[in-house]
Amino acid sequence: METNKGGIYAAGVISEPKDIPETVMQASAASAEASRLLADSRGSLITVKEFPPERDVSGEEPRIGVFVCHCGINIAGVVNVQNVVEYAKNLPNVVYVENNLYTCSDDTQKKIKEKIKEHNLNRVVVAACTPRTHEPLFQNTLREAGLNPYLFEMANIRDQNSWVHMFDPENATIKAKDLIRMVITKVRLNEPLYSQKISLIRNALVIGGGLSGIIASLNLADAGFDVFLIEKEKELGGNMNKIHFTLDGNDPKEYLLSLLNKLKQNKKINVMTSASITNIEGSIGNFKTKIVLNGAHAQEIQHGIIIVATGAQEYKPTQYLYGENERVITQLELEKQLAVNGAQFLENKVGNTVVMIQCVGSRDDERQYCSRVCCLEAIKNALKIKELNPKTSIYMLYRDIRAYGFKESYYNKAREAGIIFIRYDETEKPEVMSISDSNAPLKVRVVDQVLGMPIDISADLVVLSPAIVPREDNKELAQMLKVPLNQNGFFLEAHMKLRPVDFATDGVFLCGLAHSPKLIEESIIQASAAAGRAMTILAKDSVELEARISNVIDENCDGCAYCVDPCPLKAITLIEYEKEGVIKKTVEVNESLCKGCGTCMATCPKQGIYVGNFKLEQLREMSMTALETPAAVITPTFEPLIVTFCCNWCSYAGADLAGVSRIQYPPNIRIIRVLCSGMVHPNLVIDTLTKGADGVLVCGCHIGDCHYLEGNFKAEARADAISLMLEDFGLEPERFRLEWVSAAEGSRFAQVVKEMTEKIRQLGPNPFRGF
């Protein structure tokens, strides 16, 4: 990022070719570097953004504007947008409809504000991509137009429709109409919501003292914020301690030493080694973490944000005779030998021929991902061997050489140095065989893809390029933080392209190998980016609490307290009060603790408590509206209609990922977003089925991963009761299904939909359909 001129930074493809996530990271990192320079002047030029007075819409009939996005060809290439627009014009309370090429563009935001004023709109629906990425943008547009931001809803007709039904435009168009009709039903009942502000603790916790953790800590400290840097090992540095030289000839040991000296000199960084975390509580701006030092001394620290930089580790191979024959080693082991006593090692151990095998333990059925650094690590070590002993013959057996950006030049340099590259197919992996004589060279057999025949190589040394694998304790930390892991066990970002250093949980960020395998410079950039994102919070005096929280209806609440114990955040208290001389009971919600999971709402027998704009009435109306599509419209033969409730944090994100990954599944489901699977009341499931839905699918976070700690436990506890109730109505229990789908499991979500659709086809139409 840094240029040869101080204070000028380069970000994005101007520096070298890169993908969107790397571009976003580098932009955030450049911002963080600038923040360090401007720390003393922070806030001196800030002007508070002025919004127009909020219009009071109470008592008005809903006047809804609908804006349907083409998203280039992402939606319009599948969905008949004009047909959808004409359909929406005839829906209740809709007074204006238009279609836009890109509804998220600046010019369309201006147009939305103009149309709100021109048509006196008091509700807005945007049919486009996922609300998980663009809802805040449109909410801000409403606020700029003088409307409460919560009088807005999105219909997800891209990620959960056009992208997953790419080859079925007719049903994708029908589904788009249904999804728009459903959110119009919901927004009609939306009410203005208001959030509270609380002060925040303006310091940071960085978990992990490797390269990424050190860089993030220094960035934050240089920007003026106090930092707790926690490392479980006795020394800092992590995997950087195992790197002895870099591809471009720099000395990583010297670089690491300079960073450690900066840490020691920086009074704003409190370093704790041999430290383990036992508990994390709180939320953005106000976290509490319990730490045990040296296995004995416990203490609690308070902080406003968290950066996860726990790193990863090298896979220990179980193939190619590793651990059985001393002539088989890994690239890291080779690098250490080359750095410590390279010439002697080559003379005594290596001999004349070295064979390097790539993709050991990665890009296979167990680990389908690329470990990213392996090719360049192998090229680096191969060039070092050639430098020390040009006569050594080196064969590199590879599937694909991946030299990112301008590092392709090192691959060319290796070829020019005489290193021989032989490509193998994943179905015909190399074989390493030992000879009976322990001093004899190993025999490596590989099927050359060009010659189409096997080649035997006599190898004095076999060097494996193993996968980078996640730490075994990632799951434990993820559960404490209530953040997800991906299917491989690495920490999962909020959005792979647009929010690559954020978690879905506000105030928690990630960087380095904890996120995914990456090069040293990429870890540095992501660490700076995470610090930069954290600064956007720490630079404030306060944070806004969630506006969509639980509210008590006193006239319905009789103080039964059924909602008190199930609350996972202990935000509800039973209280007594006097009314007209009579002592009555009700419950009270602590607004600073409540996060709006809705577990209380699904427990209450009297509808005495609800979550703002996720009322049971709204969810019921959405499910009833979904049933307005006759089965005959979908296909002349029976096709089930399945109403699906997805939790916002995991399964809804998993459904989005299926779309991003273009994983196709049947168009039979209609997704309703809920904040938590624990929000789904049993009566909501029963009503939906007895009114004619062929099936109901509820999807939530995996047990232990719930964003609200225990909401999915409550959903699981209700599942058996729902199945028994269905039998009382004469319905098959299989018409209801509860599944756990993480944000990383797009393929699993698609598979669950396929399985349930097929099962309901076998069961046949719901006997209540049409009644």
DRENGU-497031 format. One record per residue (C-alpha): residue number from 1; residue in one letter; x, y, z. Coordinates in pm, whole numbers, plus 50000, padded with zeros to 5 digits. Each point is the difference from the previous one (the first is absolute). Example, Ala and Ser with C-alpha at 12.3 -4.5 7.8 and 13.67 -1.06 7.14 Angstrom:
1	A	51230	49550	50780 .
2	S	50137	50344	49934 .
This chain:
1	M	50000	50000	50000 .
2	E	50278	50241	50090 .
3	T	50164	50185	49713 .
4	N	50344	50160	49993 .
5	K	49839	50323	50114 .
6	G	49875	50020	50357 .
7	G	49628	50054	50044 .
8	I	49912	49867	49654 .
9	Y	49857	49648	49982 .
10	A	49905	49775	49709 .
11	A	49703	49765	50027 .
12	G	49823	49764	49763 .
13	V	50100	49888	49654 .
14	I	50216	50309	49947 .
15	S	50273	49810	50188 .
16	E	49951	49657	49839 .
17	P	49715	49774	49879 .
18	K	49775	49886	50285 .
19	D	49648	49884	50078 .
20	I	49726	50203	50170 .
21	P	50066	49877	50359 .
22	E	50370	50088	49978 .
23	T	49909	50340	49855 .
24	V	49757	50072	50285 .
25	M	50257	49889	50258 .
26	Q	50271	50217	49850 .
27	A	49771	50302	49990 .
28	S	49913	49955	50369 .
29	A	50368	49948	50080 .
30	A	50098	50319	49819 .
31	S	49733	50181	50199 .
32	A	50146	49859	50322 .
33	E	50349	50117	49906 .
34	A	49865	50348	49932 .
35	S	49819	49993	50336 .
36	R	50330	49937	50176 .
37	L	50147	50315	49849 .
38	L	49691	50206	50079 .
39	A	49942	49867	50353 .
40	D	50076	50333	50169 .
41	S	49755	50183	49774 .
42	R	49721	49743	50012 .
43	G	49657	50159	50016 .
44	S	50120	50356	49948 .
45	L	49826	50038	49662 .
46	I	49692	49790	50067 .
47	T	49662	50150	49928 .
48	V	49696	49815	50127 .
49	K	49780	49878	49718 .
50	E	49669	50178	50013 .
51	F	49682	49807	49922 .
52	P	49667	50165	49929 .
53	P	49737	49975	50274 .
54	E	49841	49658	50004 .
55	R	49652	49999	49857 .
56	D	49728	49874	50233 .
57	V	49816	49732	49803 .
58	S	49783	49877	50285 .
59	G	49636	49984	49899 .
60	E	50082	50000	49628 .
61	E	49893	49721	49770 .
62	P	50307	49819	49865 .
63	R	50123	50152	49674 .
64	I	50263	49761	49870 .
65	G	50259	50059	49731 .
66	V	50161	49696	49836 .
67	F	50335	50017	49820 .
68	V	50096	49689	49802 .
69	C	50366	49957	49913 .
70	H	50142	49845	49681 .
71	C	50345	49967	50163 .
72	G	50137	50012	49648 .
73	I	49914	49654	49870 .
74	N	50031	49829	50339 .
75	I	49624	50030	50052 .
76	A	49867	50120	49665 .
77	G	50185	49722	49816 .
78	V	49766	49749	50169 .
79	V	49699	50183	50143 .
80	N	49754	50184	49776 .
81	V	50042	50328	50186 .
82	Q	49743	50196	49800 .
83	N	49741	49732	50067 .
84	V	50081	50019	50372 .
85	V	49967	50379	49995 .
86	E	49656	49985	49841 .
87	Y	49893	49739	50255 .
88	A	50119	50208	50296 .
89	K	49798	50301	49884 .
90	N	49679	49817	50087 .
91	L	50095	49891	50352 .
92	P	49822	50158	50300 .
93	N	50132	50337	50118 .
94	V	50258	50020	49720 .
95	V	49985	50347	49844 .
96	Y	50323	50007	49801 .
97	V	50218	49738	49827 .
98	E	50306	50033	49779 .
99	N	50293	49789	49884 .
100	N	50366	50104	50013 .
101	L	50316	49869	49840 .
102	Y	50181	50020	50335 .
103	T	49782	50107	50291 .
104	C	50302	50037	50230 .
105	S	50161	50265	49776 .
106	D	50027	50362	50113 .
107	D	49765	50127	49731 .
108	T	49730	49751	50102 .
109	Q	50036	50101	50366 .
110	K	49926	50356	49894 .
111	K	49706	49880	49795 .
112	I	49856	49805	50295 .
113	K	50011	50315	50213 .
114	E	49829	50196	49724 .
115	K	49725	49740	49960 .
116	I	49940	49988	50377 .
117	K	49929	50372	49992 .
118	E	49812	50001	49668 .
119	H	49763	49715	50090 .
120	N	49990	50059	50376 .
121	L	50132	49648	50061 .
122	N	50014	49880	50359 .
123	R	50135	49650	49934 .
124	V	50265	49879	49754 .
125	V	50079	49654	49862 .
126	V	50309	49924	49793 .
127	A	50003	49671	49809 .
128	A	50366	49929	49934 .
129	C	50279	49810	50176 .
130	T	50033	49901	50365 .
131	P	49910	50231	50290 .
132	R	50309	49868	50178 .
133	T	50219	50227	49786 .
134	H	49780	50283	49872 .
135	E	49729	50059	50259 .
136	P	50201	50272	50184 .
137	L	50052	50191	49675 .
138	F	49630	50022	49923 .
139	Q	49907	50069	50361 .
140	N	50233	50300	49990 .
141	T	49831	50117	49679 .
142	L	49662	49992	50174 .
143	R	50139	50201	50290 .
144	E	50135	50260	49757 .
145	A	49651	50020	49853 .
146	G	49846	50066	50341 .
147	L	49866	49649	50065 .
148	N	50084	49768	50286 .
149	P	50256	49748	49868 .
150	Y	49800	49705	50130 .
151	L	49711	50071	49765 .
152	F	50202	49810	49741 .
153	E	50023	49637	49887 .
154	M	50194	49808	49734 .
155	A	49886	49713	49782 .
156	N	50296	49774	49926 .
157	I	49936	49918	49634 .
158	R	50366	49955	49901 .
159	D	50196	49789	50250 .
160	Q	49699	49786	50092 .
161	N	49825	50000	49664 .
162	S	50159	50090	49665 .
163	W	50340	49858	50093 .
164	V	49858	49667	50124 .
165	H	49742	49957	49721 .
166	M	50213	50114	49708 .
167	F	49855	49744	49760 .
168	D	49635	50040	50103 .
169	P	49903	50359	49915 .
170	E	49626	49933	50016 .
171	N	50006	49876	50359 .
172	A	50261	50260	50096 .
173	T	49761	50272	49881 .
174	I	49711	49847	50195 .
175	K	50217	49974	50309 .
176	A	50115	50362	49965 .
177	K	49636	50110	50002 .
178	D	49933	49790	50310 .
179	L	50301	50136	50189 .
180	I	49903	50359	49919 .
181	R	49639	49936	50102 .
182	M	50120	49849	50328 .
183	V	50221	50293	50099 .
184	I	49729	50247	49900 .
185	T	49775	49819	50246 .
186	K	50268	50041	50266 .
187	V	50096	50362	49934 .
188	R	49633	50096	50010 .
189	L	50009	49908	50371 .
190	N	50344	50146	50074 .
191	E	50024	50276	50256 .
192	P	50266	50265	50062 .
193	L	50275	49872	50231 .
194	Y	50261	50194	50193 .
195	S	50332	49888	50142 .
196	Q	50167	50105	50322 .
197	K	50361	50115	50026 .
198	I	50246	49883	50265 .
199	S	50357	50100	50072 .
200	L	50274	49765	49882 .
201	I	50331	49883	50139 .
202	R	50262	50142	49766 .
203	N	50257	49725	50007 .
204	A	50055	49673	49815 .
205	L	50065	49632	50060 .
206	V	50219	49826	49741 .
207	I	49996	49621	50030 .
208	G	50319	49848	49862 .
209	G	50356	50129	50014 .
210	G	50124	49890	49661 .
211	L	50083	50234	49713 .
212	S	49639	50103	49939 .
213	G	49927	50062	50368 .
214	I	50315	50207	50041 .
215	I	49927	50213	49693 .
216	A	49638	50059	50108 .
217	S	50111	50095	50352 .
218	L	50263	50246	49877 .
219	N	49753	50161	49761 .
220	L	49743	50051	50274 .
221	A	50256	50125	50253 .
222	D	50157	50243	49753 .
223	A	49651	50134	49935 .
224	G	49969	50078	50371 .
225	F	49804	49702	50135 .
226	D	50098	49772	50287 .
227	V	50040	49633	49906 .
228	F	50002	49668	50184 .
229	L	50204	49752	49794 .
230	I	49937	49640	50109 .
231	E	50227	49711	49898 .
232	K	49958	49644	50128 .
233	E	50366	49904	49938 .
234	K	50300	50120	50200 .
235	E	50138	50210	49716 .
236	L	49854	50226	49735 .
237	G	50045	49958	49627 .
238	G	49793	49691	49921 .
239	N	50075	49843	49662 .
240	M	50232	50289	49916 .
241	N	50258	49838	50229 .
242	K	50020	49712	49751 .
243	I	50067	50216	49694 .
244	H	50372	50057	49935 .
245	F	50010	50175	49662 .
246	T	49748	50135	49750 .
247	L	49960	49963	49627 .
248	D	50119	50355	49936 .
249	G	50309	49960	50219 .
250	N	49887	50189	50310 .
251	D	50086	49884	50352 .
252	P	49675	49918	50188 .
253	K	50190	49945	50326 .
254	E	50131	50354	49991 .
255	Y	49652	50132	49916 .
256	L	49840	49805	50286 .
257	L	50266	50124	50244 .
258	S	49928	50360	49900 .
259	L	49628	49946	50063 .
260	L	50066	49846	50342 .
261	N	50217	50297	50094 .
262	K	49719	50235	49901 .
263	L	49761	49801	50219 .
264	K	50229	50029	50300 .
265	Q	50037	50374	49953 .
266	N	49629	50067	49951 .
267	K	49839	50080	50335 .
268	K	49650	49964	49859 .
269	I	50040	49625	49940 .
270	N	49959	49760	50292 .
271	V	50153	49667	49889 .
272	M	49889	49683	50178 .
273	T	50176	49675	49906 .
274	S	49920	49649	50126 .
275	A	49644	50130	50019 .
276	S	49677	49814	49934 .
277	I	49647	50136	49967 .
278	T	49731	49830	50207 .
279	N	49697	50219	49930 .
280	I	49885	50292	49784 .
281	E	49685	50199	50072 .
282	G	49837	50319	49878 .
283	S	49962	50165	49662 .
284	I	50145	50273	49781 .
285	G	50146	50278	50210 .
286	N	49973	49809	50327 .
287	F	50168	49659	50010 .
288	K	50128	49817	50308 .
289	T	50261	49726	49964 .
290	K	50136	49769	50268 .
291	I	50365	49903	49956 .
292	V	50216	49749	50185 .
293	L	50375	50074	50005 .
294	N	50253	49718	50035 .
295	G	49719	49761	50081 .
296	A	49937	50158	50339 .
297	H	49935	50373	50021 .
298	A	49655	50106	49878 .
299	Q	49898	50353	49911 .
300	E	49720	50176	49814 .
301	I	50055	50270	49741 .
302	Q	49750	50234	49835 .
303	H	50027	50115	49641 .
304	G	49796	50142	49715 .
305	I	50104	49778	49708 .
306	I	50166	49665	49931 .
307	I	50241	49898	49724 .
308	V	50050	49627	49943 .
309	A	50353	49926	49876 .
310	T	50057	49650	50131 .
311	G	50180	49868	49693 .
312	A	50006	49647	49860 .
313	Q	50242	49709	49983 .
314	E	50177	49768	49760 .
315	Y	49833	49671	49916 .
316	K	50212	49703	50105 .
317	P	49990	49760	49704 .
318	T	49902	49637	50037 .
319	Q	50094	49914	49643 .
320	Y	50312	49968	49784 .
321	L	50197	49826	50280 .
322	Y	50013	50318	50210 .
323	G	50098	49906	50355 .
324	E	50122	49661	49879 .
325	N	50301	50099	49793 .
326	E	50237	50282	50094 .
327	R	50044	50088	49633 .
328	V	49639	50129	49992 .
329	I	49957	50344	50157 .
330	T	49770	50304	49969 .
331	Q	50080	50337	49842 .
332	L	50026	50167	50342 .
333	E	50245	49736	50116 .
334	L	50203	50045	49682 .
335	E	50001	50378	50042 .
336	K	50136	49969	50353 .
337	Q	50284	49776	49882 .
338	L	50084	50229	49709 .
339	A	50009	50304	50229 .
340	V	50204	49843	50282 .
341	N	50261	49798	49808 .
342	G	49891	50000	49638 .
343	A	50320	49901	49818 .
344	Q	50086	49724	50246 .
345	F	49644	49867	49997 .
346	L	49999	49984	49622 .
347	E	50334	49823	49993 .
348	N	49925	49745	50273 .
349	K	49626	49937	49968 .
350	V	49861	50113	49669 .
351	G	50231	49847	49745 .
352	N	49932	50059	49633 .
353	T	49620	49989	49967 .
354	V	49711	50165	50185 .
355	V	49634	49928	49926 .
356	M	49734	50241	50130 .
357	I	49636	49889	50016 .
358	Q	49731	50268	50011 .
359	C	49643	50000	50140 .
360	V	50068	49751	50278 .
361	G	49684	49987	50210 .
362	S	49823	50279	49813 .
363	R	49783	50024	49688 .
364	D	49873	49650	50074 .
365	D	49677	49852	50134 .
366	E	50089	50081	50361 .
367	R	50124	50355	49938 .
368	Q	49879	50144	49674 .
369	Y	50162	50340	50046 .
370	C	50336	50118	49865 .
371	S	50253	50084	50270 .
372	R	50122	50292	49788 .
373	V	50359	50024	50126 .
374	C	50121	49650	49904 .
375	C	50103	50065	49640 .
376	L	50197	50311	50086 .
377	E	50157	49834	50305 .
378	A	50118	49713	49780 .
379	I	50133	50237	49732 .
380	K	50179	50201	50271 .
381	N	50175	49695	50143 .
382	A	50079	49860	49656 .
383	L	50167	50326	49898 .
384	K	50195	50003	50327 .
385	I	50129	49646	49930 .
386	K	50104	50106	49650 .
387	E	50176	50302	50149 .
388	L	50196	49782	50245 .
389	N	50062	49710	49761 .
390	P	49913	50066	49634 .
391	K	50071	49637	49907 .
392	T	49709	49863	50204 .
393	S	49719	49862	49785 .
394	I	49659	50114	50123 .
395	Y	49666	49860	49886 .
396	M	49678	50170	50109 .
397	L	49689	49782	49970 .
398	Y	49698	50228	49991 .
399	R	49631	50014	49915 .
400	D	49987	50374	49924 .
401	I	50268	50258	50067 .
402	R	49836	50294	50173 .
403	A	50233	50299	50015 .
404	Y	49771	50289	50086 .
405	G	50037	50352	49860 .
406	F	50346	50086	49872 .
407	K	50156	49697	50172 .
408	E	49967	49816	49671 .
409	S	50348	50138	49929 .
410	Y	50147	49769	50266 .
411	Y	49843	49701	49827 .
412	N	50167	50112	49677 .
413	K	50327	50044	50187 .
414	A	49974	49646	50136 .
415	R	49950	49858	49651 .
416	E	50297	50198	49873 .
417	A	50206	49856	50286 .
418	G	49934	49651	49868 .
419	I	49734	49890	50247 .
420	I	49777	49745	49827 .
421	F	49623	50029	50050 .
422	I	49790	49687	49943 .
423	R	49622	50021	50022 .
424	Y	49803	49714	50156 .
425	D	49627	49933	50012 .
426	E	49815	49977	50331 .
427	T	49875	49653	49904 .
428	E	50358	49879	49946 .
429	K	50201	50142	50285 .
430	P	50375	49936	50025 .
431	E	50130	49696	50185 .
432	V	50306	49998	50228 .
433	M	50166	49662	50050 .
434	S	50296	49905	50215 .
435	I	50269	49755	49900 .
436	S	50101	49722	50239 .
437	D	50338	50165	50049 .
438	S	49939	50293	50239 .
439	N	50285	50196	49842 .
440	A	49862	49962	49651 .
441	P	49804	50283	49835 .
442	L	49621	49995	50006 .
443	K	49806	49924	49684 .
444	V	49731	50249	49902 .
445	R	49754	49901	49729 .
446	V	49782	50259	49828 .
447	V	49777	49982	49692 .
448	D	50110	50283	49771 .
449	Q	49693	50169	49851 .
450	V	50184	50103	49684 .
451	L	50160	49664	49925 .
452	G	49702	49805	50130 .
453	M	50226	49746	50167 .
454	P	50156	49936	50342 .
455	I	50347	50133	50081 .
456	D	50225	49865	50274 .
457	I	50233	50248	50173 .
458	S	50280	49894	50234 .
459	A	49978	50254	50284 .
460	D	50259	50071	50268 .
461	L	49749	50227	50175 .
462	V	49620	50029	49974 .
463	V	49852	50329	50117 .
464	L	49625	50025	50064 .
465	S	49794	50319	49977 .
466	P	49730	49932	50262 .
467	A	49674	50183	50053 .
468	I	49946	50283	50244 .
469	V	49731	49882	50241 .
470	P	49797	50187	50264 .
471	R	50088	49984	50367 .
472	E	49823	49729	50196 .
473	D	49874	50249	50261 .
474	N	49821	50221	49745 .
475	K	49662	49848	50082 .
476	E	50033	50075	50371 .
477	L	50088	50364	49934 .
478	A	49729	50032	49734 .
479	Q	49738	49885	50249 .
480	M	50115	50254	50258 .
481	L	49990	50277	49740 .
482	K	49679	49868	49840 .
483	V	50154	50023	49655 .
484	P	49993	49732	49729 .
485	L	50270	49779	49852 .
486	N	49996	49896	49636 .
487	Q	49975	49638	49891 .
488	N	50378	49964	50025 .
489	G	50025	50133	50356 .
490	F	50135	50349	49926 .
491	F	49815	50306	50132 .
492	L	49730	50121	49761 .
493	E	49976	50364	49895 .
494	A	49671	50190	49973 .
495	H	50020	50015	49620 .
496	M	50276	49841	49796 .
497	K	50036	50296	49765 .
498	L	49856	50311	50160 .
499	R	50081	49942	50370 .
500	P	50309	49777	50004 .
501	V	50130	50110	50343 .
502	D	49667	50034	50185 .
503	F	49801	49735	50177 .
504	A	49621	50009	49985 .
505	T	50025	50076	50374 .
506	D	50055	50374	50038 .
507	G	50325	50109	50159 .
508	V	50193	49680	49921 .
509	F	50254	49983	49716 .
510	L	50244	49744	49862 .
511	C	50330	49987	49816 .
512	G	50288	49780	49895 .
513	L	50006	49622	49979 .
514	A	49707	49975	50242 .
515	H	49791	50112	49703 .
516	S	50163	49791	49726 .
517	P	50342	49906	49860 .
518	K	50181	50308	49872 .
519	L	50340	50149	49925 .
520	I	50197	50211	50250 .
521	E	49917	50327	49827 .
522	E	49632	49903	49982 .
523	S	49996	49932	50375 .
524	I	50158	50340	50063 .
525	I	49741	50172	49781 .
526	Q	49707	49819	50159 .
527	A	50131	50074	50350 .
528	S	50021	50370	49916 .
529	A	49654	49979	49844 .
530	A	49854	49840	50315 .
531	A	50157	50275	50209 .
532	G	49857	50259	49762 .
533	R	49651	49855	50027 .
534	A	50034	49989	50379 .
535	M	50103	50367	50003 .
536	T	49667	50096	49843 .
537	I	49839	49883	50324 .
538	L	50261	50107	50254 .
539	A	50015	50352	49860 .
540	K	49640	50058	50110 .
541	D	49878	50107	50342 .
542	S	49703	49764	49997 .
543	V	49838	49713	49814 .
544	E	49639	49951	49906 .
545	L	49817	49705	50150 .
546	E	49786	49771	49791 .
547	A	49664	50163	49929 .
548	R	49821	49673	49928 .
549	I	49963	49883	50358 .
550	S	49721	49851	50211 .
551	N	49709	50216	50111 .
552	V	49738	49913	50262 .
553	I	49626	50044	49943 .
554	D	49885	50064	50356 .
555	E	49633	49940	49928 .
556	N	50081	49649	49872 .
557	C	50271	49910	50251 .
558	D	49869	49836	50318 .
559	G	50342	49951	50159 .
560	C	50014	49623	49945 .
561	A	50380	50041	49955 .
562	Y	50019	49725	49736 .
563	C	50231	50229	49803 .
564	V	50246	50076	50282 .
565	D	50205	49680	50023 .
566	P	50016	49924	49625 .
567	C	50161	50339	49928 .
568	P	50360	49905	49911 .
569	L	50132	50347	50086 .
570	K	49808	50036	50329 .
571	A	49848	50324	49878 .
572	I	49649	49944	50142 .
573	T	49897	50053	50362 .
574	L	49669	49932	50175 .
575	I	49871	50310	50181 .
576	E	49695	50102	50201 .
577	Y	49806	50325	49969 .
578	E	49683	50151	50136 .
579	K	49709	50091	49773 .
580	E	49675	50136	50136 .
581	G	50090	49870	50343 .
582	V	50074	49649	49877 .
583	I	50346	49840	50000 .
584	K	50075	49861	49656 .
585	K	50295	49825	49842 .
586	T	50170	50053	49669 .
587	V	50347	49968	49852 .
588	E	50255	50266	49920 .
589	V	50263	49991	49722 .
590	N	50352	50132	50058 .
591	E	50062	50182	49671 .
592	S	50378	49991	50037 .
593	L	50001	49620	50031 .
594	C	49725	49899	49757 .
595	K	50118	49917	49646 .
596	G	49661	49910	49854 .
597	C	50032	49623	49963 .
598	G	49625	49960	50058 .
599	T	50026	49687	50215 .
600	C	49767	50173	50245 .
601	M	49745	50067	49725 .
602	A	49994	49633	49901 .
603	T	49950	49898	50364 .
604	C	49723	50241	50101 .
605	P	49651	49841	49999 .
606	K	49822	50339	50005 .
607	Q	50185	50195	49728 .
608	G	50111	50234	50275 .
609	I	50348	50065	49861 .
610	Y	50133	50053	49649 .
611	V	50311	50103	49807 .
612	G	49972	50325	49809 .
613	N	49899	49940	49637 .
614	F	50024	49624	50050 .
615	K	49667	49961	50173 .
616	L	49838	49660	49994 .
617	E	49717	50164	49807 .
618	Q	50243	50115	49729 .
619	L	50165	49660	49966 .
620	R	49659	49834	49981 .
621	E	49880	50243	49733 .
622	M	50315	49935	49796 .
623	S	49948	49624	50016 .
624	M	49633	50035	49906 .
625	T	50095	50226	49710 .
626	A	50249	49739	49878 .
627	L	49711	49754	49969 .
628	E	49818	50219	49749 .
629	T	50199	49838	49717 .
630	P	49789	49706	49876 .
631	A	50193	49681	49935 .
632	A	49862	49992	49646 .
633	V	50187	50321	49923 .
634	I	50331	49831	50072 .
635	T	49932	49688	49795 .
636	P	49694	49805	49877 .
637	T	50108	49706	50218 .
638	F	50032	50018	50377 .
639	E	50293	50204	50124 .
640	P	50027	50076	50372 .
641	L	50006	50350	50141 .
642	I	50234	50016	50300 .
643	V	50008	50302	50231 .
644	T	50349	50039	50144 .
645	F	50104	50201	50306 .
646	C	50374	50078	49996 .
647	C	50195	50163	50281 .
648	N	50169	50320	49884 .
649	W	50349	49919	50126 .
650	C	50068	49651	49868 .
651	S	49743	49819	49789 .
652	Y	49880	50310	49812 .
653	A	50367	50073	49928 .
654	G	50042	49636	49896 .
655	A	49711	50043	49755 .
656	D	50174	50312	49868 .
657	L	50323	49804	49958 .
658	A	49818	49739	49794 .
659	G	49906	50286	49769 .
660	V	50348	50152	49992 .
661	S	50133	49651	49916 .
662	R	49726	49954	49736 .
663	I	49888	49673	50160 .
664	Q	49665	49912	49844 .
665	Y	49709	49860	50201 .
666	P	49622	49963	49948 .
667	P	49792	50322	49993 .
668	N	49749	49858	50248 .
669	I	50105	50194	50310 .
670	R	49901	50347	50114 .
671	I	50248	50134	50255 .
672	I	49896	50222	50290 .
673	R	50288	50162	50185 .
674	V	49982	49984	50379 .
675	L	50260	50126	50243 .
676	C	50037	49659	50166 .
677	S	49853	49651	49961 .
678	G	49895	50042	50364 .
679	M	49759	50271	49881 .
680	V	49778	49754	49812 .
681	H	49690	49936	50212 .
682	P	49854	49645	49980 .
683	N	49662	50154	49917 .
684	L	50159	50170	49699 .
685	V	50109	49662	49863 .
686	I	49663	49839	50069 .
687	D	49805	50292	49850 .
688	T	50214	49993	49686 .
689	L	49943	49628	49948 .
690	T	49630	49996	50087 .
691	K	49944	50286	49756 .
692	G	50142	49793	49716 .
693	A	50380	50011	49984 .
694	D	50131	49662	49890 .
695	G	50297	50031	50231 .
696	V	50174	50230	50248 .
697	L	50377	50013	50028 .
698	V	50170	50181	50290 .
699	C	50374	50059	49968 .
700	G	50230	50134	50269 .
701	C	50361	50012	50116 .
702	H	50176	49682	50105 .
703	I	49973	49916	50369 .
704	G	50265	50200	50182 .
705	D	50024	50262	49725 .
706	C	49682	50199	50068 .
707	H	50050	50376	49969 .
708	Y	49772	50032	50303 .
709	L	50173	49721	50197 .
710	E	49709	49758	50042 .
711	G	49720	50097	49762 .
712	N	50044	49686	49791 .
713	F	49976	49785	50315 .
714	K	49651	50143	50050 .
715	A	49909	49925	49639 .
716	E	50124	49643	50042 .
717	A	49800	49955	50320 .
718	R	49680	50101	49818 .
719	A	50057	49776	49697 .
720	D	49874	49677	50162 .
721	A	49691	50179	50131 .
722	I	49924	50132	49652 .
723	S	50026	49650	49853 .
724	L	49754	49866	50260 .
725	M	49759	50285	49930 .
726	L	50009	49920	49629 .
727	E	49895	49643	50071 .
728	D	49700	50136	50191 .
729	F	49901	50187	49684 .
730	G	50043	49689	49788 .
731	L	50312	50133	49827 .
732	E	50321	49808	49947 .
733	P	50283	50118	50231 .
734	E	50232	50002	49696 .
735	R	49822	50311	49875 .
736	F	50199	50189	50263 .
737	R	50379	50000	50008 .
738	L	50257	50175	50221 .
739	E	50352	50028	49861 .
740	W	50326	50167	50103 .
741	V	50174	50181	49714 .
742	S	50299	50227	50054 .
743	A	50086	50308	49797 .
744	A	50270	49791	49828 .
745	E	49769	49718	49896 .
746	G	49842	50116	49678 .
747	S	50025	49653	49851 .
748	R	49842	49848	50311 .
749	F	49710	50246	49984 .
750	A	49937	49906	49638 .
751	Q	50016	49630	50088 .
752	V	49750	50041	50285 .
753	V	49759	50176	49763 .
754	K	50038	49723	49741 .
755	E	49944	49728	50259 .
756	M	49694	50161	50155 .
757	T	49845	50082	49663 .
758	E	50037	49639	49891 .
759	K	49859	49873	50331 .
760	I	49692	50221	49974 .
761	R	49949	49890	49640 .
762	Q	49982	49644	50132 .
763	L	49752	50099	50272 .
764	G	49778	50182	49754 .
765	P	49796	50320	50041 .
766	N	49908	50128	50344 .
767	P	49641	49885	50067 .
768	F	49929	50346	50146 .
769	R	50087	50167	49670 .
770	G	49703	50192	49866 .
771	F	49809	50009	50332 .
